[in-house]
Amino acid sequence: MNSKNESNFDIVIVGGGMVGASMACLLRESPCRIALVDRVKFKQGVDQNKLDREKFDPRVSALTAVTKEIFSDLNVWADIESARCCNYVDMHVWDADGTGSISFSAAELNQHELGTIVENSVLSSALYKQIAEQENLSLLAPVSIDSLENDSDEVTLLTEDGNRISSQLVIAADGANSKIRELCQIPTREWDYNHQAIVTTVRTELPHQQTALQRFIDTGPLAFLPLAAEPDDQSQKYCSIVWSAVPERAEQLMALSDSEFCSELTKSIEGRLGEIENCDKRYSFPLRQRHALDYVKDRVVLIGDAAHSIHPLAGQGVNLGFLDAVVLAKELKHGSEVGRQLADPTVLSRYQRKRKGHNLGMMWLMEGFKHLFAEQALPIRWLRNLGMSGVDNVSAIKNHLARRAMGLDW
Ligand SMILES: Cc1cc2nc3c(=O)[nH]c(=O)nc-3n(C[C@H](O)[C@H](O)[C@H](O)COP(=O)(O)OP(=O)(O)OC[C@H]3O[C@@H](n4cnc5c(N)ncnc54)[C@H](O)[C@@H]3O)c2cc1C
């Protein structure tokens, strides 16, 4: 910023999380001058040798095949792979109540893997390494945006320490509690899932065999996501867990000692990975479904969790955010090729039209699953067990579900 503490760009992306940083990277060939702003300092590049073999980021994401393709095109995937990540080739989902179960296998779908588990910090560092050298991009951090003035020619963002940043277009990627969305008074439809998600890393007695597990318990789903301690990890003894539970149960689980928590986990996953030998520090997040009624207002456009946040049970949230970024980047490029201004309503509404329906569809699917498995009435329990096993036997439906979850049919 110059000495008057005023700066001007064509595009400002607020939020350098996984989605905002991807957006910046996708605009790498744009002639626009772009700023990526975050209230937290960017940490560049994972030093593979410094990754502790037994210490993982508690936040991981299951990335779909399409997301992998996006990052391969951006030259980011090679860095992720050489740091560490774990492909999963099978997935078993079953119901704690009865005999209902469904299994997916990459081999059945003629794919190498169903998806890849990546620590969020590994993904972000690989992205930052890529964008650090991007000529059309200024990284502004730590800078917190406090307020916004939207007029007919430009948007001006005011930072916490009194600086002004103006631009033609603001892309809000500032997460589920988006300040930009709030400042623009974009309404949301939201409701509480009445679930807390507990996340941590565990070491198991038996190898995970690159298999993701999910058991639906009446208090909420429990997922085990396989991790690799190093790029060619043969031991396969680490998993990230996401245990979603009603608040009372989550509170009980958080209050347990590590060894009590591990025994509870061993029981709750029905001993499929032998004893849970060890767990790292536990973190608990409230889960809330949120969807912005509009993704666009004047010169501001929402992407990622700023536009939508959903239950992590099918690991779709950030994958949807990456698709928002890809579609917005394409629409901006197309708009400029046909001579339109950056914040032209036609350009931005094309983005909204393409993404809103797809995101809503996935959100309703997750909502349906969550309610189906929260339901205690006997006929519904019986039907869902029958349904799961039925679907497991009908490969056309199963393939459709799997392809949707892998992002192949978006
Ligand atoms: C327990 C759990 C498990 C999950 N598992 C998966 C999974 O397996 N697969 C999947 O696809 N998704 C998963 N998700 C969802 C996924 O984590 C989110 O969709 C994703 O993190 C959203 O990324 P984002 O970049 O949009 O927002 P965020 O990660 O929230 O980033 C927002 C950024 O904006 C910055 N910011 C905020 N306000 C300001 C401001 N005023 N000024 C400047 N900067 C600001 C923040 O510092 C932050 O860096 C999971 C979510 C949870 C809770």
Ligand as a Chemical Component Dictionary entry (heavy atoms), coordinates in Angstrom:
data_LIG
# 
_chem_comp.id                   LIG 
_chem_comp.type                 NON-POLYMER 
_chem_comp.pdbx_formal_charge   0 
_chem_comp.three_letter_code    LIG 
# 
loop_
_chem_comp_atom.comp_id 
_chem_comp_atom.atom_id 
_chem_comp_atom.alt_atom_id 
_chem_comp_atom.type_symbol 
_chem_comp_atom.charge 
_chem_comp_atom.model_Cartn_x 
_chem_comp_atom.model_Cartn_y 
_chem_comp_atom.model_Cartn_z 
_chem_comp_atom.pdbx_ordinal 
LIG C1  C1  C 0 -15.051 -31.080 10.903 1  
LIG C2  C2  C 0 -15.069 -30.692 9.456  2  
LIG C3  C3  C 0 -14.618 -31.577 8.484  3  
LIG C4  C4  C 0 -14.657 -31.245 7.134  4  
LIG N1  N1  N 0 -14.249 -32.149 6.205  5  
LIG C5  C5  C 0 -14.336 -31.840 4.882  6  
LIG C6  C6  C 0 -13.949 -32.777 3.885  7  
LIG O1  O1  O 0 -13.514 -33.901 4.178  8  
LIG N2  N2  N 0 -14.066 -32.425 2.566  9  
LIG C7  C7  C 0 -14.577 -31.205 2.204  10 
LIG O2  O2  O 0 -14.727 -30.948 0.994  11 
LIG N3  N3  N 0 -14.929 -30.283 3.124  12 
LIG C8  C8  C 0 -14.830 -30.565 4.453  13 
LIG N4  N4  N 0 -15.190 -29.643 5.383  14 
LIG C9  C9  C 0 -15.589 -28.296 4.939  15 
LIG C10 C10 C 0 -14.355 -27.418 4.678  16 
LIG O3  O3  O 0 -13.486 -27.428 5.793  17 
LIG C11 C11 C 0 -14.785 -25.992 4.356  18 
LIG O4  O4  O 0 -15.702 -26.054 3.287  19 
LIG C12 C12 C 0 -13.578 -25.128 3.953  20 
LIG O5  O5  O 0 -12.645 -25.019 4.997  21 
LIG C13 C13 C 0 -14.034 -23.735 3.534  22 
LIG O6  O6  O 0 -12.935 -23.054 2.987  23 
LIG P1  P1  P 0 -13.030 -21.496 2.664  24 
LIG O7  O7  O 0 -11.701 -21.133 2.081  25 
LIG O8  O8  O 0 -14.276 -21.196 1.915  26 
LIG O9  O9  O 0 -13.211 -20.796 4.095  27 
LIG P2  P2  P 0 -12.232 -20.763 5.346  28 
LIG O10 O10 O 0 -11.370 -21.949 5.404  29 
LIG O11 O11 O 0 -13.086 -20.480 6.535  30 
LIG O12 O12 O 0 -11.280 -19.493 5.045  31 
LIG C14 C14 C 0 -11.721 -18.183 5.231  32 
LIG C15 C15 C 0 -10.493 -17.259 5.300  33 
LIG O13 O13 O 0 -10.942 -15.910 5.381  34 
LIG C16 C16 C 0 -10.181 -15.205 6.340  35 
LIG N5  N5  N 0 -11.027 -14.104 6.839  36 
LIG C17 C17 C 0 -12.221 -14.229 7.486  37 
LIG N6  N6  N 0 -12.716 -13.028 7.777  38 
LIG C18 C18 C 0 -11.818 -12.109 7.329  39 
LIG C19 C19 C 0 -11.774 -10.696 7.340  40 
LIG N7  N7  N 0 -12.745 -9.950  7.889  41 
LIG N8  N8  N 0 -10.694 -10.076 6.796  42 
LIG C20 C20 C 0 -9.690  -10.791 6.218  43 
LIG N9  N9  N 0 -9.696  -12.143 6.189  44 
LIG C21 C21 C 0 -10.744 -12.795 6.715  45 
LIG C22 C22 C 0 -9.840  -16.255 7.389  46 
LIG O14 O14 O 0 -8.686  -15.918 8.124  47 
LIG C23 C23 C 0 -9.640  -17.504 6.528  48 
LIG O15 O15 O 0 -8.293  -17.673 6.142  49 
LIG C24 C24 C 0 -15.160 -29.965 6.733  50 
LIG C25 C25 C 0 -15.604 -29.050 7.706  51 
LIG C26 C26 C 0 -15.562 -29.410 9.065  52 
LIG C27 C27 C 0 -16.077 -28.411 10.102 53 
# 
loop_
_chem_comp_bond.comp_id 
_chem_comp_bond.atom_id_1 
_chem_comp_bond.atom_id_2 
_chem_comp_bond.value_order 
_chem_comp_bond.pdbx_ordinal 
LIG C1  C2  SING 1  
LIG C2  C3  SING 2  
LIG C2  C26 DOUB 3  
LIG C3  C4  DOUB 4  
LIG C4  N1  SING 5  
LIG C4  C24 SING 6  
LIG N1  C5  DOUB 7  
LIG C5  C6  SING 8  
LIG C5  C8  SING 9  
LIG C6  O1  DOUB 10 
LIG C6  N2  SING 11 
LIG N2  C7  SING 12 
LIG C7  O2  DOUB 13 
LIG C7  N3  SING 14 
LIG N3  C8  DOUB 15 
LIG C8  N4  SING 16 
LIG N4  C9  SING 17 
LIG N4  C24 SING 18 
LIG C9  C10 SING 19 
LIG C10 O3  SING 20 
LIG C10 C11 SING 21 
LIG C11 O4  SING 22 
LIG C11 C12 SING 23 
LIG C12 O5  SING 24 
LIG C12 C13 SING 25 
LIG C13 O6  SING 26 
LIG O6  P1  SING 27 
LIG P1  O7  DOUB 28 
LIG P1  O8  SING 29 
LIG P1  O9  SING 30 
LIG O9  P2  SING 31 
LIG P2  O10 DOUB 32 
LIG P2  O11 SING 33 
LIG P2  O12 SING 34 
LIG O12 C14 SING 35 
LIG C14 C15 SING 36 
LIG C15 O13 SING 37 
LIG C15 C23 SING 38 
LIG O13 C16 SING 39 
LIG C16 N5  SING 40 
LIG C16 C22 SING 41 
LIG N5  C17 SING 42 
LIG N5  C21 SING 43 
LIG C17 N6  DOUB 44 
LIG N6  C18 SING 45 
LIG C18 C19 SING 46 
LIG C18 C21 DOUB 47 
LIG C19 N7  SING 48 
LIG C19 N8  DOUB 49 
LIG N8  C20 SING 50 
LIG C20 N9  DOUB 51 
LIG N9  C21 SING 52 
LIG C22 O14 SING 53 
LIG C22 C23 SING 54 
LIG C23 O15 SING 55 
LIG C24 C25 DOUB 56 
LIG C25 C26 SING 57 
LIG C26 C27 SING 58 
# 
